[in-house]
Amino acid sequence: MRRRVPRPKAFEPAEALDCAMELFWRQGYAATPLDRLVRRTGASRYGLYTTFGGKRDLYLASLERYSQAVMDPLLEPLEHARASARDIRAVFDRVLELIHRPGDRRGCLMCNAAFERGAVDPASARRVRRHFDRVRRLLRRALANARRDGSVSRDRSVPDYADHLLGAAAGSFLLARSGMTSGLIRRFVETALQGLT
C-alpha cells in the first residue's frame, strides 16, 4: 500500500492579504521585499501576482483591508446618524487602546502610507485621502450633533474642530510609532478633547 504524501496547504487569498497587511503595517512598503511577502503568505510569486497583481497592487489591497479590518471597527461609534460627543470620545478611547499595546509601534497604516507613499504614488495618496475625508465627515456630523445637544460650545466652529480632532487622531498614531509613552499620548488626546463636555 502506497503511503499518501500530504499535499501542501492551499493558498488562501484572504489569509495572504491579512499577512501582507501586517508586514506593510510594521515595516512599510520599501522595507517589505516581495520574497518576504512570498515566504510569509505561503503563496508562490505566481500565486501573488495572479491574485493581486504586483507588490504595489498588493499594497493597495492591504490599505483597503486595513480600512475594513481596523478602521471600520474603530470608527463604528461615529457611523450612526445621532453620534455625538460621547461617541467621539469612544473613538479616541479605541485609538488609545490600539496604540497602547506594549512594543507595538505600528502606528496607523493609513498615516504610514501618507508619509511613505503619498508623494510618490497617486493611487496610495487617493486611498489615504479617502480615509481622512471619511473621518473628517464623521467627526463633523458628530460635532454638529454635539453642538445641538450642548456637548460642544456654540462658539466652536464645527469644521475647524473636526479638522483639529482629525489631526489629533493621526498625531496620536504618529507619536506611538515614534515610541512616545502612552501617558504622553493620553495627555495629548485629553487636551484635544477638552472642548467636549
Secondary structure as UniProt FT lines:
FT   HELIX           13..27
FT   TURN            30..31
FT   HELIX           34..41
FT   HELIX           45..52
FT   HELIX           55..66
FT   HELIX           67..71
FT   HELIX           72..75
FT   HELIX           76..78
FT   TURN            81..82
FT   HELIX           85..99
FT   TURN            102..103
FT   HELIX           109..117
FT   TURN            118..120
FT   HELIX           122..149
FT   TURN            154..155
FT   HELIX           158..177
FT   TURN            178..179
FT   HELIX           182..192
FT   TURN            193..195
//
